[in-house]
Amino acid sequence: MRGLGAIGAVIFLVPAMIYGAMQMQIMLKVNKVINETLDYESSEDRINEAVAAESGEITFTIVGSRGQSLEPGQAAALLAPGTLNRKRYAKVSTIIDAASLLEPGEAMPAGEMRDVLVEARTAKFADALCDQLIASIAGQCGVISYSAREITYDPKKATPDWAALAGYYVVDTKSIFTPSTPVGDFPATDTVVLQSKEFDLEDWPVPGAAPEAVTARLDEVLLAAERACSEMRRIHGNCVVQDIDFEISPRRPDRVRPSFEVAYFSRLQATASVE
């Protein structure tokens, strides 16, 4: 799954007569690989198999924060830390200038071919997200999807910052990952509660087409997530970062509100009986 960026770096070097056909074949192959991996890693059967392989027979009962009974697969973020699955993911957006994707001396295609070029070559940003995750919170990482969309705006609703981004592209990427830090120890009890805690960080004004600025801010978010999970692990004995959200909304492409969510098992608190 890694190395998708190499595809976009070469496909626009073919002669114009056969470019369209080759482009479609390459993108179909990439989408096929992504879809097959998504199906493999996301199916409930596969997730349950991963939990059984990594944790063996679960000897405790798992309940949700509202007391509902849960299957082990629903806690796969904690119970299958060594397996890529959809219970742990990162969604990240960045803004780029299409011209930055061109090779030296290469002309920008017109019309829909411009969108095709951007869509193909933005695969490198999906690869870069995995590299960044592995450098911080992840042990393994796999690309699930990536896409590019041109920024448009309604003059009646747009802010000046938003208007200045018109014509740039938002690149959306999604990856799944395994944690690089051990999850920790589960409560020694017959019943555990699967808990999750979401942390919303401050709004961040997107500084135009500046992928390096997004990388720096995402590093801060990943560090905050790792520190929050470390505190949860100190208190509850276990924790895993289960999602990172750094998406740019189509309705406000000039701002992003980063967030992350951690998951952990806690003891079931019982009410003391009164004699």
N, C-alpha and C positions, 0 to 999 in steps of 0.2 A: 504493500500500500504506500510505502514511502517512495520518494523520488518522482512524484507526479510532475514536478516543475520542469523536468527535462523534456517532457512531451511538448509543452508550450514553447520551448526555446528553439525547436527545430521545425515545427510544422509549417511555418510561414516562409520557409526557404525553398519550398517546392515550386515548380513552374506554375504560372497562373492557370494554365489549361486544366491541370489536374488537382489544383489546390482544394476546390470545394469538396470533391469526392473523398480525398484523403482526410480532410478535416473531419468530415462526418464520420468516417470509419474510426478514426482515433478517438473522437469524443464518445462514440457509442461504446468502444472497448473500455474506456475509462469509467463511464457510467455503469457498465455491466459489472466491472470489478468492484466498484463501490457498492452497488446494490447487493451483489452476492455476499460481500463482507458484512453489510448491514443486516441482511437476513440471518446470516450465520451467527453473528454476535448478539443479535437482539431477540431471537426466539426464546420463548419461555422454557422450552425443553432444553435448549443449549445452556441457558442460565442455570437451570436446576441441575444439569449434569456437572457444570463447573463447580457449583456449591458442594455437591456430593463428592467430587474428586478432591477438592481442597480441604473441606471441613469434615468429611466423613459423615457419620450418623450424628444428626443434631440431637443432643440429649436434653435440650431445654426448649420451653415453649416461647414463641415470639408473639408479642402483641404490639399493636400500634399505640400511639399516644392517646387514643380515645378508647383503648381497651379492646379493640377488635383483634381477632385472631389473624395472624399472618403466616404465609408459607415461607420457608427458608429462602426461596428464590427472590422474594420481595426485599430481602436484606442482602442481596448479592454484593452490594457495594462494600459491605463489611466481611461477608462470609466467603467471597471469592476474590480476594485482592490481587491474585496473580493472573486473572483472566480478563481480557478486554471484553466489556459488555456495556450496554447502554445505561447502566445504573451510575456510571461515572463518565462525565463528558465535559467538554469545554466548547462554548460558542463565542467566537470572536469576530469582530468586524474591524476593517480598516478602510481608509479612503486613499485612492490612488489617482494620479494623473495618467491617463492612457498613454501619453507620449513617453512616460518613463519606462514603458515596456518595450519600446522599439530598439532594435539593434542600430549601431552607428550607421548612418546613411540610409536607413530604411524609411520608406514613406508610410504614413498612416493610411490604412485602407478606408474607403468611404462606405457610408450606409451600414447595412447589417454586418458587413465583413469586419467593421471596427468592433462591433460587439463580440463577434466570434473570436477575434484576436485576443481581446481582453479576457474573455471567458476561459480561453485555453491557457494563456500565459499566467493567469492568476493562480494556477495550481501551485506555483512556488510559494505562495503565501500560506497555503495549507500545509506544505512541508515545513515551513518556518515555524508555524504554530506548534507542531509536534516537537521540533527542535527546542523551542522555548519551554514547553512543558517538561521535557526530559531533563532540561537544565535546572529545573526547580522542583516540581512536586511529583513528576511521573517517572515510573520505571520503564514502561512501554507506552507507545502511542500509535494509534491508527486513524487515518483520515476517513471520515464517514462521508462528508460532502463539502463542496465549495461552489460558490456562484458569484457572479458579478452583476451589479445593476447600476445603471446610470442615474445620477441624482437629478431629479426634476423638482420643480417647486411651483407653488401657486403664489403669484405676486401679492394676492390679498392676505395670505397667511404667513408668508415667509419672513423671517427675520433677516437683517442685513448679513449676518454670518452665514445663514442658510443660502441666501442668494449668491453669495460669493463662491459656493461649492458647486453651483450648477455646471454640468458638463463633466464633472469628475465621476468616478465610479466607487461604489461601496462594494468591498469584497467581504463576503460572509463565509466563514469556515466553521466546520464542526468536526471535532475529533473525540475519540474515546481513549481512555488511558487507565493504566494501573498505577497505584500509589508507590512511590519510592521509599516512603517511610512505613515501617511495620504498623499495622492497625493497632496492636496492643492486646491487652487481655480483656476477656469478657467477664461480666459479673458471675461469680460462683453461686448461682441460684437456679431454681427450677424454671423461673419465668423472667424473661428480659423484655424491656420496652425499647422498640426501635424509635429513636428520636432523630429529628433533623432540626437544624437551626440555620436560617438564612440571614446573611449579613449584607445590608445595602450600604454602599459607600457613597461618597459625595458625587454629585453631578460633575462631569468633566467636559469642558468645552473642547470639541474636536478641532485641532489646529490645522485644518485643511488637509491637503494631500501630504501627509507626513507620517509614513509607516513607522519610522524610527521613534517618533513620539509615542505612538500607540504601543510599540514594543516596550518602551521604558515604563509607561503607565501600567501595562499589563504585568510587568515584573513586580511592581508594587502591590498589585492585587493578589498575585500568586503568593508573595511573601506574607501578606496579611492573612490569606487563607491558611497557609501552613502554620502560622503563629496561633491563629484561633483554634485550629485542630490540636495543636500541641497543648493548649490550655485545657481543652475538653478531655484530652487523653490523660492529663495530670489529675483531673477531677474524677472522671468516670473510668479511666483505665484503657479506653479505646476510642478511636475516632478515625474518620477518613474524609477527605475532601471529595464530595460527590458531584459537584458541578461548579463551573465557572461561567459567568454570563457577562460578556463584554460586547453586547450587540448594539448596533446603531439602528434606531427606529426609522422607518421610511418617513414617518411624520415629523421627526426632528433629527435630521442628519447632522446638525451642527452640535449635538450634545449626546453624551452617553452616560448612563448610570450603571457603573459596574456593581456586580453582586457575586456572592459565592454562597454555597450551602455545604454544610458538613453533616455527617451522620454518625451516630454512636448508639451503643446499647447502654441502657441504665437499668438499675434495679427496679423491680416493681415495688412501689411503696404500699405497704399494707396498713390498714387502720388497726390500731391496737384495740384489743377487746377489753371491755369493761366488766369486771366481776360484779 
